[in-house]
C-alpha cells in the first residue's frame, strides 16, 4: 500500500534538512534511505561518491565551455521523466539557474534555466538509474522511489558536486513538475 502524500511530503522535508546539515555524502545517503524506509541492498551500495565525482566533472565542463554570467543568484538541479530508448521510464537530471532575490519564489513560478541554455545542462547519474530500477522491482512502492528516493539521490549528488565546484548558494533540487528543496 502506498504512503499518503502528506507523509511523503513530511519525509521530503526531513530529507531536505538532512542534506542541508550533512557534511559527508555516504552517511547522508544512508540516512536519507532510512527516512524513506528503504533497505534495498542495491541502493545502500549505490555509487554515490562516484556520481558526485561524475557530476562535478560534468559541471566543470559546462562552466569551462559556457562561462557563468555574473548575475546568477541561485542554482537549480532539476529532475524530470525521460523515455529511454527501450521505452522504459528514466530519470532526467539537469542544471539550471536564475536571477533575483527570491530563488524559491522564482522556482515556484517556473522562472529557471537562465544558464546554461539548450541541452548543455543534462547530467548523468548511475544512482538515479538504480532508483528507477527499484520502481520496477518494487512497483508497490513506486511513489516512494519516484518521489523521496529520487529527490534524496539528486539532493546528495547536487549538494556535494556544488561544493566541489564552489557554487554560490542557494542551490535547489527538485522536480520540474513542482516540489523542490534547498540543499545548500
CORWO-V313768 format. One record per run of one state. SS is the DSSP state (helix for helix, strand for strand, loop for the rest). FROM is the first residue (numbers start at 1). TO is the last residue. If there is no record, write none. Layout:
BEGIN
ss & from & to
SS & FROM & TO
SS & FROM & TO
END
This chain:
BEGIN
ss & from & to
loop & 1 & 4
helix & 5 & 21
loop & 22 & 24
helix & 25 & 35
loop & 36 & 40
helix & 41 & 44
loop & 45 & 47
helix & 48 & 65
loop & 66 & 73
strand & 74 & 83
loop & 84 & 88
strand & 89 & 98
loop & 99 & 102
helix & 103 & 108
loop & 109 & 117
helix & 118 & 121
strand & 122 & 122
loop & 123 & 125
helix & 126 & 137
loop & 138 & 138
helix & 139 & 164
loop & 165 & 170
strand & 171 & 175
loop & 176 & 179
strand & 180 & 182
loop & 183 & 184
END
